[in-house]
Amino acid sequence: MKLVVEAYDVLRDNFPKASAATDDRGSITLDWTRLEPDRTVRLFCPFSQEQPVDIFHHTKDEYAVEDIISSPTLVYWLQWFNEI
């Protein structure tokens, strides 16, 4: 979750609202979803620090998942999410 705090420090008022969910093991997922334009960013923070944090991003035409090791990656995708 340190990544989220660091991203917020960069984006401030441009940090988009997210939906949060947990699973039975203690992992946390944050979802940012827009209809216009159709975009989603999903951050998966596993319960164990030994597992990688993943970021999933997609539009109606393309998608990708990548391991995230630093906050600039999250900032990049949240800025992409905010683009109109």
C-alpha positions as CSV (number, residue, x, y, z in Angstrom):
1,M,0.0,0.0,0.0
2,K,3.0,2.2,0.2
3,L,2.8,2.5,-3.6
4,V,-0.7,4.1,-3.3
5,V,0.4,6.6,-0.7
6,E,3.4,7.6,-2.9
7,A,1.2,7.9,-5.9
8,Y,-1.2,10.1,-4.0
9,D,1.7,12.3,-3.0
10,V,2.4,12.9,-6.7
11,L,-1.1,13.2,-8.0
12,R,-2.9,14.9,-5.1
13,D,-6.2,16.3,-6.4
14,N,-5.9,14.2,-9.6
15,F,-5.8,11.0,-7.7
16,P,-8.9,9.2,-8.9
17,K,-11.4,7.5,-6.5
18,A,-11.2,3.7,-6.4
19,S,-13.2,0.8,-5.2
20,A,-11.5,-1.5,-2.8
21,A,-11.9,-5.2,-2.1
22,T,-10.2,-7.9,0.0
23,D,-10.0,-11.6,-0.2
24,D,-10.0,-14.3,2.5
25,R,-6.2,-14.3,2.7
26,G,-5.8,-10.5,3.2
27,S,-4.9,-9.4,-0.3
28,I,-6.2,-6.0,-1.4
29,T,-7.5,-5.0,-4.8
30,L,-8.1,-1.4,-5.8
31,D,-10.2,-0.8,-9.0
32,W,-10.5,2.4,-11.0
33,T,-13.1,2.1,-13.7
34,R,-14.5,4.6,-16.3
35,L,-17.1,4.2,-18.9
36,E,-16.1,7.2,-21.1
37,P,-13.5,6.5,-22.3
38,D,-13.7,2.8,-21.4
39,R,-10.7,2.3,-19.1
40,T,-9.8,0.2,-16.1
41,V,-6.8,0.1,-13.8
42,R,-6.7,-2.6,-11.2
43,L,-4.0,-2.8,-8.5
44,F,-3.6,-6.1,-6.8
45,C,-1.6,-6.1,-3.5
46,P,-1.1,-9.7,-2.3
47,F,-1.2,-10.7,1.3
48,S,2.4,-11.7,1.3
49,Q,5.3,-9.3,0.6
50,E,7.1,-12.1,-1.1
51,Q,4.6,-12.0,-4.0
52,P,4.7,-9.3,-6.6
53,V,2.2,-6.4,-6.7
54,D,0.4,-6.5,-10.1
55,I,-1.2,-3.7,-12.1
56,F,-3.8,-4.6,-14.8
57,H,-4.9,-1.9,-17.3
58,H,-7.3,-2.2,-20.2
59,T,-9.5,-0.5,-22.7
60,K,-12.0,-2.1,-24.9
61,D,-9.3,-2.9,-27.5
62,E,-6.2,-3.9,-25.4
63,Y,-5.1,-5.0,-22.0
64,A,-2.0,-5.9,-20.1
65,V,-0.8,-7.1,-16.7
66,E,2.6,-6.2,-15.3
67,D,4.5,-6.5,-12.0
68,I,4.8,-3.1,-10.3
69,I,7.9,-2.4,-8.2
70,S,7.7,1.4,-7.8
71,S,5.2,4.1,-7.5
72,P,6.0,5.8,-10.8
73,T,4.4,2.9,-12.7
74,L,1.2,3.4,-10.7
75,V,1.3,7.1,-11.3
76,Y,1.8,6.6,-15.0
77,W,-1.3,4.3,-15.3
78,L,-3.5,6.5,-13.1
79,Q,-2.5,9.5,-15.3
80,W,-3.4,7.4,-18.3
81,F,-6.7,6.6,-16.6
82,N,-7.4,10.3,-16.0
83,E,-6.9,11.2,-19.7
84,I,-10.0,12.1,-21.6
